[in-house]
Amino acid sequence: MGDHDHPDYGLSCRQASGFGAMVSFKVDTHERALAVLERVRLVLFAESLGGTESLVTYPLVQTHGSIPGPMLDKLGIDERLLRLSVGLENAEDLIADLEQAIG
């Protein structure tokens, strides 16, 4: 749980009761990325992070929309990248939702 070697690990333990997870992944096409955003049922398509619900974001137009193309390329952010902020839902339910959304 958490990165014990991180310099702020102790601070995090004092301020929070647990750790979260952010997972970045790429699908095979831009069209599939958009379809995932439309098809998720349990996972919410939203930019706000830090809550207890699982959210999926589309960095290219949300969190990184103002970054110039060359920097996006350097960061590996393209039209196929999605980011999942994992919440408190049942893991099997989240996996099933993503499987049906990805198709």
Backbone as CSV, one residue per row, in Angstrom:
resi,resn,N_x,N_y,N_z,CA_x,CA_y,CA_z,C_x,C_y,C_z
1,MET,0.824,-1.176,0.000,0.000,0.000,0.000,0.872,1.244,0.000
2,GLY,0.786,1.997,-1.035,1.592,3.189,-1.139,3.049,2.845,-1.388
3,ASP,3.819,3.850,-1.686,5.249,3.683,-1.956,6.017,4.016,-0.682
4,HIS,6.429,2.994,0.045,7.118,3.184,1.321,8.405,3.992,1.181
5,ASP,9.003,3.996,-0.005,10.256,4.714,-0.218,10.064,6.177,-0.606
6,HIS,8.819,6.579,-0.857,8.571,7.967,-1.254,8.813,8.883,-0.054
7,PRO,9.445,10.032,-0.273,9.746,10.926,0.851,8.516,11.429,1.606
8,ASP,7.348,11.441,0.970,6.137,11.917,1.642,5.213,10.786,2.079
9,TYR,5.726,9.575,2.136,4.911,8.433,2.548,4.339,8.645,3.956
10,GLY,5.158,9.056,4.891,4.702,9.279,6.264,3.624,10.342,6.348
11,LEU,3.818,11.421,5.613,2.829,12.490,5.569,1.499,11.961,5.038
12,SER,1.569,11.200,3.967,0.349,10.629,3.386,-0.364,9.726,4.390
13,CYS,0.381,8.932,5.117,-0.222,8.042,6.122,-0.902,8.834,7.235
14,ARG,-0.341,9.986,7.576,-0.938,10.807,8.625,-2.194,11.531,8.143
15,GLN,-2.248,11.855,6.836,-3.352,12.657,6.308,-4.481,11.837,5.694
16,ALA,-4.238,10.582,5.378,-5.254,9.770,4.693,-5.321,8.391,5.335
17,SER,-6.436,7.737,5.114,-6.609,6.403,5.690,-6.309,5.293,4.695
18,GLY,-5.878,5.645,3.486,-5.559,4.627,2.489,-4.959,5.253,1.253
19,PHE,-4.717,4.418,0.254,-4.089,4.868,-0.985,-5.009,4.583,-2.159
20,GLY,-4.882,5.368,-3.200,-5.687,5.185,-4.396,-4.837,4.645,-5.534
21,ALA,-5.471,4.549,-6.691,-4.742,4.034,-7.854,-5.170,4.775,-9.111
22,MET,-4.188,5.099,-9.931,-4.425,5.690,-11.240,-3.753,4.763,-12.244
23,VAL,-4.521,4.332,-13.232,-4.014,3.423,-14.248,-4.194,4.084,-15.607
24,SER,-3.118,4.181,-16.369,-3.194,4.689,-17.739,-3.086,3.511,-18.685
25,PHE,-3.905,3.534,-19.738,-3.831,2.458,-20.726,-4.262,2.993,-22.083
26,LYS,-3.784,2.321,-23.121,-4.149,2.703,-24.481,-4.969,1.595,-25.113
27,VAL,-5.983,2.002,-25.842,-6.767,1.067,-26.645,-6.219,1.137,-28.069
28,ASP,-6.754,0.298,-28.957,-6.154,0.175,-30.285,-6.448,1.330,-31.234
29,THR,-7.544,2.045,-31.046,-7.890,3.130,-31.970,-8.524,4.299,-31.212
30,HIS,-8.517,5.451,-31.867,-9.190,6.642,-31.346,-10.692,6.363,-31.188
31,GLU,-11.267,5.686,-32.182,-12.705,5.381,-32.142,-13.051,4.503,-30.945
32,ARG,-12.186,3.535,-30.622,-12.460,2.676,-29.466,-12.357,3.474,-28.168
33,ALA,-11.423,4.402,-28.099,-11.311,5.239,-26.897,-12.606,6.004,-26.667
34,LEU,-13.148,6.598,-27.722,-14.405,7.336,-27.595,-15.557,6.404,-27.244
35,ALA,-15.557,5.208,-27.811,-16.611,4.237,-27.515,-16.571,3.816,-26.050
36,VAL,-15.374,3.622,-25.510,-15.249,3.268,-24.091,-15.870,4.358,-23.226
37,LEU,-15.587,5.603,-23.551,-16.126,6.716,-22.773,-17.651,6.743,-22.812
38,GLU,-18.223,6.347,-23.932,-19.679,6.327,-24.076,-20.323,5.100,-23.435
39,ARG,-19.603,3.992,-23.385,-20.191,2.711,-22.963,-20.040,2.382,-21.479
40,VAL,-19.092,3.014,-20.782,-18.934,2.662,-19.371,-20.236,2.949,-18.626
41,ARG,-20.556,2.081,-17.702,-21.797,2.215,-16.929,-21.517,2.505,-15.455
42,LEU,-20.611,1.753,-14.875,-20.271,1.932,-13.468,-19.195,3.012,-13.314
43,VAL,-18.189,2.942,-14.157,-17.123,3.935,-14.159,-17.678,5.210,-14.798
44,LEU,-17.429,6.335,-14.169,-17.933,7.603,-14.685,-16.898,8.289,-15.560
45,PHE,-17.351,8.883,-16.663,-16.481,9.682,-17.520,-16.492,11.095,-16.959
46,ALA,-15.408,11.452,-16.265,-15.340,12.756,-15.610,-13.884,13.123,-15.363
47,GLU,-13.630,14.398,-15.251,-12.270,14.885,-15.057,-11.899,15.029,-13.588
48,SER,-12.845,15.226,-12.732,-12.579,15.448,-11.316,-12.010,14.188,-10.679
49,LEU,-10.902,14.348,-9.966,-10.280,13.221,-9.278,-10.287,13.476,-7.778
50,GLY,-10.078,12.440,-7.014,-9.974,12.602,-5.575,-11.201,12.145,-4.819
51,GLY,-12.257,11.736,-5.521,-13.448,11.230,-4.860,-13.327,9.736,-4.607
52,THR,-14.428,9.125,-4.254,-14.420,7.691,-3.954,-14.924,6.843,-5.108
53,GLU,-15.443,7.479,-6.144,-15.967,6.727,-7.279,-14.897,6.562,-8.353
54,SER,-15.012,5.489,-9.125,-14.074,5.251,-10.216,-14.415,6.156,-11.396
55,LEU,-13.377,6.783,-11.960,-13.561,7.719,-13.060,-12.603,7.379,-14.195
56,VAL,-13.042,7.631,-15.408,-12.165,7.518,-16.564,-12.047,8.893,-17.195
57,THR,-10.817,9.261,-17.555,-10.582,10.539,-18.206,-9.948,10.319,-19.575
58,TYR,-10.080,11.331,-20.410,-9.500,11.335,-21.750,-8.505,12.488,-21.792
59,PRO,-7.258,12.233,-21.368,-6.284,13.309,-21.176,-6.081,14.229,-22.372
60,LEU,-6.173,13.699,-23.580,-5.897,14.509,-24.771,-6.751,15.775,-24.821
61,VAL,-7.996,15.685,-24.391,-8.878,16.851,-24.455,-9.279,17.372,-23.078
62,GLN,-8.992,16.629,-22.036,-9.369,17.085,-20.698,-8.155,17.670,-19.983
63,THR,-7.448,16.860,-19.253,-6.369,17.347,-18.389,-5.168,17.908,-19.136
64,HIS,-4.934,17.459,-20.382,-3.750,17.886,-21.127,-4.114,18.592,-22.435
65,GLY,-5.323,19.097,-22.529,-5.804,19.710,-23.759,-5.047,20.938,-24.212
66,SER,-4.393,21.635,-23.314,-3.690,22.871,-23.690,-2.193,22.656,-23.921
67,ILE,-1.739,21.428,-23.821,-0.308,21.145,-24.004,-0.001,21.003,-25.493
68,PRO,1.065,21.625,-25.965,1.431,21.542,-27.385,1.721,20.100,-27.827
69,GLY,1.428,19.829,-29.106,1.589,18.492,-29.675,2.927,17.824,-29.421
70,PRO,4.053,18.518,-29.647,5.351,17.868,-29.413,5.532,17.387,-27.968
71,MET,5.015,18.152,-27.016,5.123,17.735,-25.614,4.202,16.549,-25.340
72,LEU,3.006,16.553,-25.933,2.105,15.405,-25.791,2.780,14.143,-26.302
73,ASP,3.444,14.253,-27.453,4.158,13.104,-28.015,5.223,12.604,-27.048
74,LYS,5.974,13.530,-26.474,7.033,13.172,-25.531,6.463,12.465,-24.297
75,LEU,5.285,12.894,-23.873,4.636,12.315,-22.690,3.868,11.034,-23.006
76,GLY,3.720,10.717,-24.296,2.982,9.510,-24.680,1.479,9.679,-24.622
77,ILE,1.022,10.919,-24.676,-0.411,11.191,-24.616,-0.940,11.351,-26.028
78,ASP,-1.811,10.440,-26.429,-2.385,10.504,-27.769,-3.872,10.182,-27.719
79,GLU,-4.471,10.040,-28.895,-5.923,9.843,-29.006,-6.391,8.459,-28.542
80,ARG,-5.459,7.580,-28.159,-5.825,6.235,-27.699,-5.687,6.072,-26.186
81,LEU,-5.159,7.083,-25.507,-4.863,6.991,-24.077,-6.088,7.313,-23.221
82,LEU,-6.345,6.459,-22.259,-7.377,6.679,-21.245,-6.723,6.537,-19.882
83,ARG,-7.275,7.217,-18.887,-6.778,7.085,-17.518,-7.941,6.726,-16.605
84,LEU,-7.697,5.745,-15.781,-8.709,5.250,-14.859,-8.273,5.544,-13.433
85,SER,-9.093,6.301,-12.726,-8.895,6.547,-11.308,-9.789,5.546,-10.577
86,VAL,-9.169,4.601,-9.892,-9.903,3.496,-9.278,-10.496,3.939,-7.948
87,GLY,-11.801,3.703,-7.799,-12.508,4.086,-6.583,-12.753,2.899,-5.669
88,LEU,-13.854,2.972,-4.939,-14.163,1.977,-3.915,-15.072,0.842,-4.378
89,GLU,-15.458,0.856,-5.637,-16.362,-0.183,-6.124,-15.683,-1.549,-6.105
90,ASN,-16.487,-2.577,-6.192,-15.994,-3.945,-6.240,-15.116,-4.128,-7.481
91,ALA,-13.938,-4.718,-7.306,-12.986,-4.878,-8.408,-13.581,-5.670,-9.565
92,GLU,-14.307,-6.732,-9.269,-14.902,-7.547,-10.332,-15.933,-6.751,-11.127
93,ASP,-16.673,-5.891,-10.451,-17.658,-5.047,-11.137,-16.966,-4.049,-12.065
94,LEU,-15.866,-3.480,-11.610,-15.115,-2.537,-12.441,-14.534,-3.236,-13.676
95,ILE,-13.976,-4.418,-13.471,-13.410,-5.173,-14.585,-14.487,-5.518,-15.599
96,ALA,-15.639,-5.970,-15.118,-16.750,-6.309,-16.030,-17.208,-5.088,-16.800
97,ASP,-17.289,-3.940,-16.149,-17.707,-2.720,-16.824,-16.717,-2.332,-17.916
98,LEU,-15.440,-2.399,-17.607,-14.434,-2.052,-18.612,-14.407,-3.062,-19.759
99,GLU,-14.580,-4.335,-19.443,-14.601,-5.349,-20.499,-15.747,-5.102,-21.473
100,GLN,-16.946,-4.811,-20.951,-18.081,-4.580,-21.843,-17.914,-3.285,-22.614
101,ALA,-17.272,-2.277,-22.008,-17.082,-0.992,-22.692,-16.027,-1.086,-23.791
102,ILE,-14.980,-1.851,-23.548,-13.930,-2.003,-24.540,-14.387,-2.915,-25.684
103,GLY,-15.229,-3.874,-25.326,-15.803,-4.762,-26.341,-14.828,-5.772,-26.797
